[in-house]
């Protein structure tokens, strides 16, 4: 089905065509016609499936006939988890709406309030915002929502992971009850479903087969190494492979800065972005990475869903993420738009639980490769796909069936040890039903489509 059959007007179709796109992805083919009819939606699809265009194109179509009537108002509101994603969504609105008389603004923290307040006074049609900064502006009476007719919660699972639930609910409480609501998420965890139940009434749910989530032409493999040898191994691989570019994920901002210094001592130039750096620096680093001026970028999880780079060849997990779904989002930065990609994880014995959860999530073991000279002293066992955390086992090692028993088991486990327990939780229970209309997977990057 071509875009011309979805019900979009000629100015939007022209913009899409000029960008080189002709055929919608499965989620776009389903979500766009329903959204144009004013339906509330809950849509689950993996990173790189085209979720952004699934709500941006309907917003542009629905708003194209009118304009915001008063200052400090907006007719459509898009909530996103990170500054990078807010900027990316706003850029998509600009590209797809370039033949329309509509404007948008990205609102996020870490920068001066004054320009954002002035833009709202001048008048905007679409506000793309992180929840914390938007709530601040609302309490300062810099924005009002009485003209808002359309709400989008983008990457809802990530916003909940980052602790935005209070800001989100406070904002939603101030919105008009008569509105259209669209929720998009990579996963439909229990927390996301609870949020959807409270905010998206009478919604149509769209979801796509979980088995497709990590398959967009990405070669995945791991290598085991002692934790104290990870930086040396990474340096060895960079020098040996001479990768043109790589995005390297690490868990902490202190670790990111330390790794930059360790690589520099070995003659490798790298940069890092994390929440401790100013917005201006982060934007400049991202721009330099996208242009190729920076070859190796080390990032904490803030960038897992906010970086959109064409043909990024490689993602490296210096640390394995938790929960397991975050692994899928991270490696989704490569292998986009049909390009080949590679995802490498450096795994120490400390990462074993996370490795088990990730492989259970993927439903297959990741290929292990041995790097000569870096065999670990502390061997990493071969994981099993039916891994069950201790907090969810009975005394015989079997999975506890009832929720009540699982909770009591968690209490017993906590009493026995002061060490935190990595629980599989919702990452294991987010089975998605296969869409009736889903054909082959035709990935577009979220920022592109």
Buried (B, 14 or more C-beta within 10 A) or exposed (E): EEBEEBBBEEBBBEBBEEBEBEEBBBBBBBBBBBBBEEBBBBBBBBBBBBBBBBBBBBBBBBBBEEEBEEEBBBBBBBBBBBBBBBBBBBBBBBBBBBBBEBBBBBBBBBBEBEEBBEBBEEBBBBBBBBBBBBBBBBEEEBBBBEBBBBBBBBBBBBBBBBEBBEBBEBBBEEBEEEBBBBBBBBBBBEBBBEBBEEBBEEBBBBBBBBEBBBEBBBEBEBBBBBBEBBBBBBBBBBEEEEBEBBBBBBBEBEBBBBBBEBBEEEEBEBBBBBEBBEBEEBBBBBEBBBEEEBBBBBBBBBBBBBBBBEBBBBBBBBBBBBBBBBBBBBBBBBBBBEBEBBBBBBBBBEBBBBBBBBBBBBEEBBEEEEBEEBEBEEEBEEBEEEBBBBBBBEEEEEEBEEEEEBEEBBEEBEEEEEEEEBBBBBBBEBEBEEBEEBEEBBBBBBBBB
